[in-house]
């Protein structure tokens, strides 16, 4: 176990480049099981969750090789088993993504209950609904889930919620199902779009990418491909929030502007100014000036303004922790309403211990009154996004902070301490017992 030791209040300036999207890379790895030909993935983040997914693939009989720091080739010609390793699958939420690809490749699998962050109830019944519609039978027991199908057949599916991973499972299974499939109320986040683009390179026939209605025509076999993972818009949003509450200007290189529209819009409501520069070919640099005069925009009706989350294209739940931290440094009062996960807000106790003025209303709502002077503290990362939020707060605080359980942060942010040092942060990674 390791910890971060941070000296806050240092000017942060320069440029930084985000890694590839973890949330795109994980389903793309599961999708390599849809072909026995090699698949090359570029811009893959070197983070713990990726390594666990690769271990699962290797345990099934696949092989992989890192061709370069972020270039990975996977081949699953010899899938030998349909029983997924219990210990590995319980380490990550993304293990549920093997249900769709293994149904398509081997006619089923035995999958332990997935692990991942404990941020609230995370449904799997939407996965069951979609895969059953395609012809799968599913047995549920204390040991996990047994998916099985003699033949997947295309159909019309209406998702009872716009679940990202359930959509990804349905797309992978439908890509090789017999006949045509329509998925309505599909999730359409950038990482879902990325998976669909990869599948089309493999020979899948998918229409409606980027919308909530996907139409697929099944094909008997898919082939290998070369696919580049898109930049992680959640990491970009995290860096933008960091820059807004610390001294110094920051340029975030090679972003996809259309993926950032709602994040930038919500940040504007907290007073965060950002600017797109060097736009070309759907990419740009995002410039964030430091030492901003942050102020909450007033509600036109005289009520406390509210920031809430919802499925894409609304404000992402994964950005709520970051936005709350930024709001502690903004003049005014704002209500944050986390609609999706009842455990997401519990990290605010740590912000309060640092000096933030936050009223915890209930598991879904907090009121932030700013600005507040933050002071260094001893903290623990509860999950990926809250851990990053506490790291941002520590960099903005006066004095020294220590953050334990940083393996949670490492699950979503590659070499985050090295990146932050490159722009002037005083942060050290040390053994937890030191």
Secondary structure, DSSP 8 states (H G I E B T S, - for coil): -EEEEEE-S----EEEE--B-HHHHHHHHHHGGG-SS-EEEES----HHHHHHHHHHHHHT-EEEEEETTEEEEE-TT---SB--HHHHTT-GGGGGHHHHHHHHHSEEEE-------SS----HHHHHHHHHTT-EEEEETTEEEEE-S--B--EEE-SS--HHHHHHHHHHHTTSBSEEEEES----HHHHHHHHHHHHTT-EEE-TTSSEEEEE--S-----EEE--B-HHHHHHHHHHHHTSSS-EEEEEE-GGGGHHHHHHHHHHT---EEEEEETTEEEEEE-SS---B----TTSS-EEEE--STTS--GGGHHHHHHHHTTSBEEEEEE--S-TTGGGGHHHHHHTT-EEEEEETTEEEEEE----B--EEE--SHHHHHHHHHHHHHSBSEEEEE-THHHHTTSTTHHHHHHHTT-EEEEEETT-
